[in-house]
């Protein structure tokens, strides 16, 4: 499994969230969630979770393990 920080734009499924990070759970980023990478160039990533667009820092994105 790769981290979300390494992914190109596209839709992925969250398989694991490393550590106990309440912030990710508050954002509804939990195992089984579909997450779409909208922008992953420089700076924070832009992702879509459900109907919400979120900016996520790369350190936080590295804790989210996803598969296609």
N, CA, C and O atoms as a Tripos MOL2 file, in Angstrom:
@<TRIPOS>MOLECULE
protein
  272   271    68     0     0
PROTEIN
NO_CHARGES

@<TRIPOS>ATOM
      1 N           0.8350   -1.1830    0.0000 N.3       1 UNK1
      2 CA          0.0000    0.0000    0.0000 C.3       1 UNK1
      3 C           0.8800    1.2460    0.0000 C.2       1 UNK1
      4 O           1.9320    1.2940    0.6380 O.2       1 UNK1
      5 N           0.4200    2.2350   -0.7240 N.am      2 UNK2
      6 CA          1.1470    3.4970   -0.7780 C.3       2 UNK2
      7 C           0.3770    4.5660   -0.0250 C.2       2 UNK2
      8 O          -0.8260    4.4460    0.2080 O.2       2 UNK2
      9 N           1.0940    5.6070    0.3480 N.am      3 UNK3
     10 CA          0.4250    6.7090    1.0480 C.3       3 UNK3
     11 C          -0.2710    7.6110    0.0350 C.2       3 UNK3
     12 O           0.0880    7.6470   -1.1420 O.2       3 UNK3
     13 N          -1.2520    8.3240    0.5100 N.am      4 UNK4
     14 CA         -1.9970    9.2500   -0.3320 C.3       4 UNK4
     15 C          -1.0880   10.3330   -0.8970 C.2       4 UNK4
     16 O          -1.3250   10.8200   -2.0020 O.2       4 UNK4
     17 N          -0.0560   10.7170   -0.1620 N.am      5 UNK5
     18 CA          0.8640   11.7740   -0.5980 C.3       5 UNK5
     19 C           1.5810   11.4240   -1.8980 C.2       5 UNK5
     20 O           2.0320   12.3200   -2.6120 O.2       5 UNK5
     21 N           1.6940   10.1260   -2.2180 N.am      6 UNK6
     22 CA          2.4160    9.6830   -3.4120 C.3       6 UNK6
     23 C           1.5210    9.5140   -4.6350 C.2       6 UNK6
     24 O           2.0090    9.1600   -5.7080 O.2       6 UNK6
     25 N           0.2400    9.7580   -4.4940 N.am      7 UNK7
     26 CA         -0.7120    9.4500   -5.5610 C.3       7 UNK7
     27 C          -0.9680   10.6240   -6.4970 C.2       7 UNK7
     28 O          -0.9300   11.7880   -6.0990 O.2       7 UNK7
     29 N          -1.2330   10.2760   -7.7630 N.am      8 UNK8
     30 CA         -1.6170   11.2530   -8.7780 C.3       8 UNK8
     31 C          -3.1270   11.4540   -8.6950 C.2       8 UNK8
     32 O          -3.8180   10.6730   -8.0400 O.2       8 UNK8
     33 N          -3.6470   12.4930   -9.3510 N.am      9 UNK9
     34 CA         -5.0990   12.6900   -9.3420 C.3       9 UNK9
     35 C          -5.8440   11.4360   -9.7850 C.2       9 UNK9
     36 O          -5.4770   10.7830  -10.7620 O.2       9 UNK9
     37 N          -6.8870   11.1230   -9.0500 N.am     10 UNK10
     38 CA         -7.6890    9.9300   -9.2960 C.3      10 UNK10
     39 C          -8.4120    9.5390   -8.0250 C.2      10 UNK10
     40 O          -8.2660   10.1940   -6.9930 O.2      10 UNK10
     41 N          -9.1940    8.4670   -8.0970 N.am     11 UNK11
     42 CA         -9.9820    8.0170   -6.9520 C.3      11 UNK11
     43 C          -9.3520    6.7760   -6.3450 C.2      11 UNK11
     44 O          -8.9400    5.8620   -7.0590 O.2      11 UNK11
     45 N          -9.2790    6.7520   -5.0220 N.am     12 UNK12
     46 CA         -8.6600    5.6650   -4.2750 C.3      12 UNK12
     47 C          -9.5490    5.2890   -3.0950 C.2      12 UNK12
     48 O         -10.4760    6.0160   -2.7380 O.2      12 UNK12
     49 N          -9.2460    4.1380   -2.4980 N.am     13 UNK13
     50 CA         -9.9750    3.6840   -1.3120 C.3      13 UNK13
     51 C          -9.0000    3.6620   -0.1430 C.2      13 UNK13
     52 O          -7.9060    3.1090   -0.2540 O.2      13 UNK13
     53 N          -9.3920    4.2610    0.9710 N.am     14 UNK14
     54 CA         -8.5600    4.2810    2.1710 C.3      14 UNK14
     55 C          -8.5570    2.8720    2.7690 C.2      14 UNK14
     56 O          -9.6170    2.3160    3.0570 O.2      14 UNK14
     57 N          -7.3750    2.3030    2.9540 N.am     15 UNK15
     58 CA         -7.2490    0.9730    3.5540 C.3      15 UNK15
     59 C          -6.8170    1.0520    5.0100 C.2      15 UNK15
     60 O          -7.1890    0.2030    5.8210 O.2      15 UNK15
     61 N          -6.0290    2.0730    5.3410 N.am     16 UNK16
     62 CA         -5.4900    2.1630    6.7020 C.3      16 UNK16
     63 C          -5.1440    3.6100    7.0200 C.2      16 UNK16
     64 O          -4.6740    4.3550    6.1610 O.2      16 UNK16
     65 N          -5.3830    3.9890    8.2580 N.am     17 UNK17
     66 CA         -4.9440    5.2870    8.7560 C.3      17 UNK17
     67 C          -3.9360    4.9850    9.8570 C.2      17 UNK17
     68 O          -4.2890    4.4120   10.8870 O.2      17 UNK17
     69 N          -2.6750    5.3720    9.6380 N.am     18 UNK18
     70 CA         -1.6140    5.0710   10.5900 C.3      18 UNK18
     71 C          -1.7300    5.9760   11.8090 C.2      18 UNK18
     72 O          -1.7950    7.1990   11.6790 O.2      18 UNK18
     73 N          -1.7550    5.3830   12.9670 N.am     19 UNK19
     74 CA         -1.8430    6.1590   14.1960 C.3      19 UNK19
     75 C          -3.2880    6.4900   14.5410 C.2      19 UNK19
     76 O          -4.2100    6.1970   13.7790 O.2      19 UNK19
     77 N          -3.4610    7.0910   15.6730 N.am     20 UNK20
     78 CA         -4.7860    7.4960   16.1380 C.3      20 UNK20
     79 C          -4.9330    8.9840   15.9130 C.2      20 UNK20
     80 O          -4.6710    9.7810   16.8140 O.2      20 UNK20
     81 N          -5.3500    9.3640   14.7190 N.am     21 UNK21
     82 CA         -5.4480   10.7680   14.3830 C.3      21 UNK21
     83 C          -6.8950   11.1960   14.3050 C.2      21 UNK21
     84 O          -7.5810   10.9560   13.3120 O.2      21 UNK21
     85 N          -7.3450   11.8320   15.3640 N.am     22 UNK22
     86 CA         -8.7280   12.2720   15.4700 C.3      22 UNK22
     87 C          -9.1030   13.2200   14.3380 C.2      22 UNK22
     88 O         -10.2380   13.1990   13.8620 O.2      22 UNK22
     89 N          -8.1560   14.0520   13.9060 N.am     23 UNK23
     90 CA         -8.4430   15.0110   12.8440 C.3      23 UNK23
     91 C          -8.9130   14.3020   11.5750 C.2      23 UNK23
     92 O          -9.8670   14.7460   10.9370 O.2      23 UNK23
     93 N          -8.2540   13.2070   11.2060 N.am     24 UNK24
     94 CA         -8.6580   12.4640   10.0130 C.3      24 UNK24
     95 C         -10.0460   11.8590   10.1870 C.2      24 UNK24
     96 O         -10.8530   11.8760    9.2580 O.2      24 UNK24
     97 N         -10.3200   11.3330   11.3550 N.am     25 UNK25
     98 CA        -11.6420   10.7650   11.6100 C.3      25 UNK25
     99 C         -12.7090   11.8580   11.5880 C.2      25 UNK25
    100 O         -13.8190   11.6240   11.1100 O.2      25 UNK25
    101 N         -12.3890   13.0390   12.0970 N.am     26 UNK26
    102 CA        -13.3300   14.1660   12.0450 C.3      26 UNK26
    103 C         -13.6190   14.5790   10.6020 C.2      26 UNK26
    104 O         -14.7210   15.0320   10.2930 O.2      26 UNK26
    105 N         -12.6330   14.4220    9.7220 N.am     27 UNK27
    106 CA        -12.8030   14.7420    8.3000 C.3      27 UNK27
    107 C         -13.4470   13.5960    7.5250 C.2      27 UNK27
    108 O         -13.5990   13.6680    6.3060 O.2      27 UNK27
    109 N         -13.8220   12.5430    8.2400 N.am     28 UNK28
    110 CA        -14.4550   11.3380    7.6710 C.3      28 UNK28
    111 C         -13.5060   10.5520    6.7640 C.2      28 UNK28
    112 O         -13.9380    9.8920    5.8190 O.2      28 UNK28
    113 N         -12.2070   10.6320    7.0670 N.am     29 UNK29
    114 CA        -11.2160    9.8410    6.3440 C.3      29 UNK29
    115 C         -10.9120    8.6310    7.2220 C.2      29 UNK29
    116 O         -10.0690    8.6740    8.1180 O.2      29 UNK29
    117 N         -11.6320    7.5550    6.9270 N.am     30 UNK30
    118 CA        -11.5320    6.3150    7.6940 C.3      30 UNK30
    119 C         -11.3870    5.1640    6.7080 C.2      30 UNK30
    120 O         -11.7010    5.3270    5.5280 O.2      30 UNK30
    121 N         -10.9140    3.9930    7.1670 N.am     31 UNK31
    122 CA        -10.8170    2.8530    6.2490 C.3      31 UNK31
    123 C         -12.1390    2.5790    5.5460 C.2      31 UNK31
    124 O         -13.2030    2.5700    6.1660 O.2      31 UNK31
    125 N         -12.0470    2.3540    4.2240 N.am     32 UNK32
    126 CA        -13.2170    2.0820    3.4090 C.3      32 UNK32
    127 C         -13.7550    3.3020    2.6810 C.2      32 UNK32
    128 O         -14.5920    3.1660    1.7880 O.2      32 UNK32
    129 N         -13.2890    4.4930    3.0460 N.am     33 UNK33
    130 CA        -13.7560    5.7300    2.4210 C.3      33 UNK33
    131 C         -13.1330    5.8960    1.0420 C.2      33 UNK33
    132 O         -11.9470    5.6230    0.8540 O.2      33 UNK33
    133 N         -13.9350    6.3460    0.0720 N.am     34 UNK34
    134 CA        -13.4030    6.7060   -1.2430 C.3      34 UNK34
    135 C         -12.9140    8.1420   -1.1520 C.2      34 UNK34
    136 O         -13.6160    9.0230   -0.6560 O.2      34 UNK34
    137 N         -11.6930    8.3650   -1.6420 N.am     35 UNK35
    138 CA        -11.0840    9.6880   -1.5920 C.3      35 UNK35
    139 C         -10.5220    9.9940   -2.9800 C.2      35 UNK35
    140 O          -9.8500    9.1540   -3.5800 O.2      35 UNK35
    141 N         -10.7950   11.1760   -3.4810 N.am     36 UNK36
    142 CA        -10.3430   11.5740   -4.8120 C.3      36 UNK36
    143 C          -9.2820   12.6530   -4.6800 C.2      36 UNK36
    144 O          -9.5110   13.6930   -4.0620 O.2      36 UNK36
    145 N          -8.1200   12.3970   -5.2650 N.am     37 UNK37
    146 CA         -7.0540   13.4020   -5.2980 C.3      37 UNK37
    147 C          -7.3680   14.3390   -6.4580 C.2      37 UNK37
    148 O          -7.4320   13.9080   -7.6090 O.2      37 UNK37
    149 N          -7.5630   15.6080   -6.1570 N.am     38 UNK38
    150 CA         -7.8590   16.6160   -7.1630 C.3      38 UNK38
    151 C          -6.5730   17.3060   -7.6080 C.2      38 UNK38
    152 O          -6.3750   17.5470   -8.7980 O.2      38 UNK38
    153 N          -5.6900   17.6280   -6.6420 N.am     39 UNK39
    154 CA         -4.4520   18.3530   -6.9240 C.3      39 UNK39
    155 C          -3.3490   17.8060   -6.0410 C.2      39 UNK39
    156 O          -3.5180   17.6750   -4.8290 O.2      39 UNK39
    157 N          -2.2170   17.4870   -6.6550 N.am     40 UNK40
    158 CA         -1.0720   16.9910   -5.8930 C.3      40 UNK40
    159 C           0.2210   17.4510   -6.5630 C.2      40 UNK40
    160 O           1.0070   16.6290   -7.0330 O.2      40 UNK40
    161 N           0.4320   18.7280   -6.6050 N.am     41 UNK41
    162 CA          1.6640   19.2760   -7.1820 C.3      41 UNK41
    163 C           2.5740   19.7760   -6.0700 C.2      41 UNK41
    164 O           3.3980   19.0210   -5.5550 O.2      41 UNK41
    165 N           2.4330   21.0420   -5.6970 N.am     42 UNK42
    166 CA          3.2320   21.6150   -4.6150 C.3      42 UNK42
    167 C           2.3000   22.0550   -3.5020 C.2      42 UNK42
    168 O           1.1130   22.2930   -3.7270 O.2      42 UNK42
    169 N           2.8400   22.1590   -2.3140 N.am     43 UNK43
    170 CA          2.0260   22.6170   -1.1890 C.3      43 UNK43
    171 C           1.0350   21.5590   -0.7530 C.2      43 UNK43
    172 O           1.2310   20.3740   -1.0210 O.2      43 UNK43
    173 N          -0.0270   21.9750   -0.0820 N.am     44 UNK44
    174 CA         -1.0100   21.0010    0.3950 C.3      44 UNK44
    175 C          -1.7480   20.3400   -0.7690 C.2      44 UNK44
    176 O          -1.9120   20.9280   -1.8380 O.2      44 UNK44
    177 N          -2.1800   19.1250   -0.5370 N.am     45 UNK45
    178 CA         -2.9750   18.3920   -1.5190 C.3      45 UNK45
    179 C          -4.4270   18.8390   -1.4110 C.2      45 UNK45
    180 O          -4.8930   19.2050   -0.3320 O.2      45 UNK45
    181 N          -5.1350   18.8070   -2.5280 N.am     46 UNK46
    182 CA         -6.5700   19.0450   -2.5290 C.3      46 UNK46
    183 C          -7.2310   17.7000   -2.8160 C.2      46 UNK46
    184 O          -6.9510   17.0660   -3.8340 O.2      46 UNK46
    185 N          -8.1040   17.2730   -1.9170 N.am     47 UNK47
    186 CA         -8.8030   16.0040   -2.0750 C.3      47 UNK47
    187 C         -10.3010   16.2220   -1.9120 C.2      47 UNK47
    188 O         -10.7400   17.2130   -1.3290 O.2      47 UNK47
    189 N         -11.0700   15.2850   -2.4350 N.am     48 UNK48
    190 CA        -12.5160   15.3140   -2.2780 C.3      48 UNK48
    191 C         -12.9200   14.0670   -1.4940 C.2      48 UNK48
    192 O         -12.5780   12.9420   -1.8570 O.2      48 UNK48
    193 N         -13.6530   14.3000   -0.4150 N.am     49 UNK49
    194 CA        -14.1980   13.2160    0.4070 C.3      49 UNK49
    195 C         -15.7010   13.4590    0.4520 C.2      49 UNK49
    196 O         -16.1620   14.4320    1.0490 O.2      49 UNK49
    197 N         -16.4580   12.5780   -0.1790 N.am     50 UNK50
    198 CA        -17.8960   12.8160   -0.2840 C.3      50 UNK50
    199 C         -18.1430   14.0450   -1.1290 C.2      50 UNK50
    200 O         -17.6580   14.1250   -2.2570 O.2      50 UNK50
    201 N         -18.8860   15.0010   -0.6070 N.am     51 UNK51
    202 CA        -19.1710   16.2400   -1.3330 C.3      51 UNK51
    203 C         -18.2650   17.3860   -0.9050 C.2      51 UNK51
    204 O         -18.4770   18.5250   -1.3220 O.2      51 UNK51
    205 N         -17.2630   17.1080   -0.0840 N.am     52 UNK52
    206 CA        -16.3970   18.1600    0.4510 C.3      52 UNK52
    207 C         -15.0180   18.1330   -0.1920 C.2      52 UNK52
    208 O         -14.4530   17.0630   -0.4180 O.2      52 UNK52
    209 N         -14.4780   19.3150   -0.4850 N.am     53 UNK53
    210 CA        -13.0890   19.4420   -0.9210 C.3      53 UNK53
    211 C         -12.2780   19.8790    0.2750 C.2      53 UNK53
    212 O         -12.6760   20.7840    1.0080 O.2      53 UNK53
    213 N         -11.1300   19.2320    0.4770 N.am     54 UNK54
    214 CA        -10.2800   19.5000    1.6300 C.3      54 UNK54
    215 C          -8.8520   19.7400    1.1860 C.2      54 UNK54
    216 O          -8.3970   19.1540    0.2040 O.2      54 UNK54
    217 N          -8.1450   20.5930    1.8990 N.am     55 UNK55
    218 CA         -6.7050   20.7610    1.7200 C.3      55 UNK55
    219 C          -6.0340   19.9950    2.8510 C.2      55 UNK55
    220 O          -6.3190   20.2300    4.0250 O.2      55 UNK55
    221 N          -5.1440   19.0780    2.4920 N.am     56 UNK56
    222 CA         -4.4600   18.2400    3.4790 C.3      56 UNK56
    223 C          -2.9610   18.4190    3.3120 C.2      56 UNK56
    224 O          -2.4380   18.3150    2.2030 O.2      56 UNK56
    225 N          -2.2790   18.6860    4.3990 N.am     57 UNK57
    226 CA         -0.8270   18.7860    4.3740 C.3      57 UNK57
    227 C          -0.1880   17.4500    4.0430 C.2      57 UNK57
    228 O          -0.7690   16.3960    4.3010 O.2      57 UNK57
    229 N           0.9900   17.4950    3.4810 N.am     58 UNK58
    230 CA          1.6630   16.2550    3.0650 C.3      58 UNK58
    231 C           2.0060   15.3240    4.2280 C.2      58 UNK58
    232 O           1.9620   14.1030    4.0750 O.2      58 UNK58
    233 N           2.3500   15.8890    5.3920 N.am     59 UNK59
    234 CA          2.6490   15.0330    6.5420 C.3      59 UNK59
    235 C           1.4220   14.2220    6.9400 C.2      59 UNK59
    236 O           1.5330   13.0380    7.2570 O.2      59 UNK59
    237 N           0.2720   14.8470    6.9250 N.am     60 UNK60
    238 CA         -0.9670   14.1610    7.2520 C.3      60 UNK60
    239 C          -1.3330   13.1560    6.1580 C.2      60 UNK60
    240 O          -1.8100   12.0620    6.4600 O.2      60 UNK60
    241 N          -1.1140   13.5170    4.8970 N.am     61 UNK61
    242 CA         -1.4280   12.6260    3.7740 C.3      61 UNK61
    243 C          -0.5710   11.3610    3.7990 C.2      61 UNK61
    244 O          -1.0070   10.3120    3.3250 O.2      61 UNK61
    245 N           0.6350   11.4480    4.3440 N.am     62 UNK62
    246 CA          1.5070   10.2640    4.4180 C.3      62 UNK62
    247 C           0.9750    9.2120    5.3970 C.2      62 UNK62
    248 O           1.3820    8.0520    5.3350 O.2      62 UNK62
    249 N           0.0860    9.6000    6.2820 N.am     63 UNK63
    250 CA         -0.4900    8.6720    7.2570 C.3      63 UNK63
    251 C          -1.6730    7.8990    6.7000 C.2      63 UNK63
    252 O          -2.1620    6.9650    7.3340 O.2      63 UNK63
    253 N          -2.1370    8.2860    5.5100 N.am     64 UNK64
    254 CA         -3.3040    7.6410    4.9040 C.3      64 UNK64
    255 C          -2.8180    6.6640    3.8410 C.2      64 UNK64
    256 O          -2.2360    7.0790    2.8380 O.2      64 UNK64
    257 N          -3.0480    5.3790    4.0490 N.am     65 UNK65
    258 CA         -2.6450    4.3400    3.0990 C.3      65 UNK65
    259 C          -3.8370    3.9920    2.2220 C.2      65 UNK65
    260 O          -4.9290    3.7160    2.7200 O.2      65 UNK65
    261 N          -3.6140    4.0090    0.8850 N.am     66 UNK66
    262 CA         -4.7170    3.8010   -0.0400 C.3      66 UNK66
    263 C          -4.3740    2.7620   -1.0970 C.2      66 UNK66
    264 O          -3.2070    2.4270   -1.3040 O.2      66 UNK66
    265 N          -5.4190    2.2520   -1.7690 N.am     67 UNK67
    266 CA         -5.2850    1.3740   -2.9320 C.3      67 UNK67
    267 C          -6.2190    1.8980   -4.0080 C.2      67 UNK67
    268 O          -7.1510    2.6470   -3.7130 O.2      67 UNK67
    269 N          -5.9800    1.5150   -5.2380 N.am     68 UNK68
    270 CA         -6.7940    1.9710   -6.3720 C.3      68 UNK68
    271 C          -8.1760    1.4100   -6.3080 C.2      68 UNK68
    272 O          -8.9970    1.6890   -7.1820 O.2      68 UNK68
@<TRIPOS>BOND
     1     1     2 1
     2     2     3 1
     3     3     4 2
     4     3     5 am
     5     5     6 1
     6     6     7 1
     7     7     8 2
     8     7     9 am
     9     9    10 1
    10    10    11 1
    11    11    12 2
    12    11    13 am
    13    13    14 1
    14    14    15 1
    15    15    16 2
    16    15    17 am
    17    17    18 1
    18    18    19 1
    19    19    20 2
    20    19    21 am
    21    21    22 1
    22    22    23 1
    23    23    24 2
    24    23    25 am
    25    25    26 1
    26    26    27 1
    27    27    28 2
    28    27    29 am
    29    29    30 1
    30    30    31 1
    31    31    32 2
    32    31    33 am
    33    33    34 1
    34    34    35 1
    35    35    36 2
    36    35    37 am
    37    37    38 1
    38    38    39 1
    39    39    40 2
    40    39    41 am
    41    41    42 1
    42    42    43 1
    43    43    44 2
    44    43    45 am
    45    45    46 1
    46    46    47 1
    47    47    48 2
    48    47    49 am
    49    49    50 1
    50    50    51 1
    51    51    52 2
    52    51    53 am
    53    53    54 1
    54    54    55 1
    55    55    56 2
    56    55    57 am
    57    57    58 1
    58    58    59 1
    59    59    60 2
    60    59    61 am
    61    61    62 1
    62    62    63 1
    63    63    64 2
    64    63    65 am
    65    65    66 1
    66    66    67 1
    67    67    68 2
    68    67    69 am
    69    69    70 1
    70    70    71 1
    71    71    72 2
    72    71    73 am
    73    73    74 1
    74    74    75 1
    75    75    76 2
    76    75    77 am
    77    77    78 1
    78    78    79 1
    79    79    80 2
    80    79    81 am
    81    81    82 1
    82    82    83 1
    83    83    84 2
    84    83    85 am
    85    85    86 1
    86    86    87 1
    87    87    88 2
    88    87    89 am
    89    89    90 1
    90    90    91 1
    91    91    92 2
    92    91    93 am
    93    93    94 1
    94    94    95 1
    95    95    96 2
    96    95    97 am
    97    97    98 1
    98    98    99 1
    99    99   100 2
   100    99   101 am
   101   101   102 1
   102   102   103 1
   103   103   104 2
   104   103   105 am
   105   105   106 1
   106   106   107 1
   107   107   108 2
   108   107   109 am
   109   109   110 1
   110   110   111 1
   111   111   112 2
   112   111   113 am
   113   113   114 1
   114   114   115 1
   115   115   116 2
   116   115   117 am
   117   117   118 1
   118   118   119 1
   119   119   120 2
   120   119   121 am
   121   121   122 1
   122   122   123 1
   123   123   124 2
   124   123   125 am
   125   125   126 1
   126   126   127 1
   127   127   128 2
   128   127   129 am
   129   129   130 1
   130   130   131 1
   131   131   132 2
   132   131   133 am
   133   133   134 1
   134   134   135 1
   135   135   136 2
   136   135   137 am
   137   137   138 1
   138   138   139 1
   139   139   140 2
   140   139   141 am
   141   141   142 1
   142   142   143 1
   143   143   144 2
   144   143   145 am
   145   145   146 1
   146   146   147 1
   147   147   148 2
   148   147   149 am
   149   149   150 1
   150   150   151 1
   151   151   152 2
   152   151   153 am
   153   153   154 1
   154   154   155 1
   155   155   156 2
   156   155   157 am
   157   157   158 1
   158   158   159 1
   159   159   160 2
   160   159   161 am
   161   161   162 1
   162   162   163 1
   163   163   164 2
   164   163   165 am
   165   165   166 1
   166   166   167 1
   167   167   168 2
   168   167   169 am
   169   169   170 1
   170   170   171 1
   171   171   172 2
   172   171   173 am
   173   173   174 1
   174   174   175 1
   175   175   176 2
   176   175   177 am
   177   177   178 1
   178   178   179 1
   179   179   180 2
   180   179   181 am
   181   181   182 1
   182   182   183 1
   183   183   184 2
   184   183   185 am
   185   185   186 1
   186   186   187 1
   187   187   188 2
   188   187   189 am
   189   189   190 1
   190   190   191 1
   191   191   192 2
   192   191   193 am
   193   193   194 1
   194   194   195 1
   195   195   196 2
   196   195   197 am
   197   197   198 1
   198   198   199 1
   199   199   200 2
   200   199   201 am
   201   201   202 1
   202   202   203 1
   203   203   204 2
   204   203   205 am
   205   205   206 1
   206   206   207 1
   207   207   208 2
   208   207   209 am
   209   209   210 1
   210   210   211 1
   211   211   212 2
   212   211   213 am
   213   213   214 1
   214   214   215 1
   215   215   216 2
   216   215   217 am
   217   217   218 1
   218   218   219 1
   219   219   220 2
   220   219   221 am
   221   221   222 1
   222   222   223 1
   223   223   224 2
   224   223   225 am
   225   225   226 1
   226   226   227 1
   227   227   228 2
   228   227   229 am
   229   229   230 1
   230   230   231 1
   231   231   232 2
   232   231   233 am
   233   233   234 1
   234   234   235 1
   235   235   236 2
   236   235   237 am
   237   237   238 1
   238   238   239 1
   239   239   240 2
   240   239   241 am
   241   241   242 1
   242   242   243 1
   243   243   244 2
   244   243   245 am
   245   245   246 1
   246   246   247 1
   247   247   248 2
   248   247   249 am
   249   249   250 1
   250   250   251 1
   251   251   252 2
   252   251   253 am
   253   253   254 1
   254   254   255 1
   255   255   256 2
   256   255   257 am
   257   257   258 1
   258   258   259 1
   259   259   260 2
   260   259   261 am
   261   261   262 1
   262   262   263 1
   263   263   264 2
   264   263   265 am
   265   265   266 1
   266   266   267 1
   267   267   268 2
   268   267   269 am
   269   269   270 1
   270   270   271 1
   271   271   272 2
@<TRIPOS>SUBSTRUCTURE
     1 UNK1         2 RESIDUE 1 A UNK
     2 UNK2         6 RESIDUE 1 A UNK
     3 UNK3        10 RESIDUE 1 A UNK
     4 UNK4        14 RESIDUE 1 A UNK
     5 UNK5        18 RESIDUE 1 A UNK
     6 UNK6        22 RESIDUE 1 A UNK
     7 UNK7        26 RESIDUE 1 A UNK
     8 UNK8        30 RESIDUE 1 A UNK
     9 UNK9        34 RESIDUE 1 A UNK
    10 UNK10       38 RESIDUE 1 A UNK
    11 UNK11       42 RESIDUE 1 A UNK
    12 UNK12       46 RESIDUE 1 A UNK
    13 UNK13       50 RESIDUE 1 A UNK
    14 UNK14       54 RESIDUE 1 A UNK
    15 UNK15       58 RESIDUE 1 A UNK
    16 UNK16       62 RESIDUE 1 A UNK
    17 UNK17       66 RESIDUE 1 A UNK
    18 UNK18       70 RESIDUE 1 A UNK
    19 UNK19       74 RESIDUE 1 A UNK
    20 UNK20       78 RESIDUE 1 A UNK
    21 UNK21       82 RESIDUE 1 A UNK
    22 UNK22       86 RESIDUE 1 A UNK
    23 UNK23       90 RESIDUE 1 A UNK
    24 UNK24       94 RESIDUE 1 A UNK
    25 UNK25       98 RESIDUE 1 A UNK
    26 UNK26      102 RESIDUE 1 A UNK
    27 UNK27      106 RESIDUE 1 A UNK
    28 UNK28      110 RESIDUE 1 A UNK
    29 UNK29      114 RESIDUE 1 A UNK
    30 UNK30      118 RESIDUE 1 A UNK
    31 UNK31      122 RESIDUE 1 A UNK
    32 UNK32      126 RESIDUE 1 A UNK
    33 UNK33      130 RESIDUE 1 A UNK
    34 UNK34      134 RESIDUE 1 A UNK
    35 UNK35      138 RESIDUE 1 A UNK
    36 UNK36      142 RESIDUE 1 A UNK
    37 UNK37      146 RESIDUE 1 A UNK
    38 UNK38      150 RESIDUE 1 A UNK
    39 UNK39      154 RESIDUE 1 A UNK
    40 UNK40      158 RESIDUE 1 A UNK
    41 UNK41      162 RESIDUE 1 A UNK
    42 UNK42      166 RESIDUE 1 A UNK
    43 UNK43      170 RESIDUE 1 A UNK
    44 UNK44      174 RESIDUE 1 A UNK
    45 UNK45      178 RESIDUE 1 A UNK
    46 UNK46      182 RESIDUE 1 A UNK
    47 UNK47      186 RESIDUE 1 A UNK
    48 UNK48      190 RESIDUE 1 A UNK
    49 UNK49      194 RESIDUE 1 A UNK
    50 UNK50      198 RESIDUE 1 A UNK
    51 UNK51      202 RESIDUE 1 A UNK
    52 UNK52      206 RESIDUE 1 A UNK
    53 UNK53      210 RESIDUE 1 A UNK
    54 UNK54      214 RESIDUE 1 A UNK
    55 UNK55      218 RESIDUE 1 A UNK
    56 UNK56      222 RESIDUE 1 A UNK
    57 UNK57      226 RESIDUE 1 A UNK
    58 UNK58      230 RESIDUE 1 A UNK
    59 UNK59      234 RESIDUE 1 A UNK
    60 UNK60      238 RESIDUE 1 A UNK
    61 UNK61      242 RESIDUE 1 A UNK
    62 UNK62      246 RESIDUE 1 A UNK
    63 UNK63      250 RESIDUE 1 A UNK
    64 UNK64      254 RESIDUE 1 A UNK
    65 UNK65      258 RESIDUE 1 A UNK
    66 UNK66      262 RESIDUE 1 A UNK
    67 UNK67      266 RESIDUE 1 A UNK
    68 UNK68      270 RESIDUE 1 A UNK
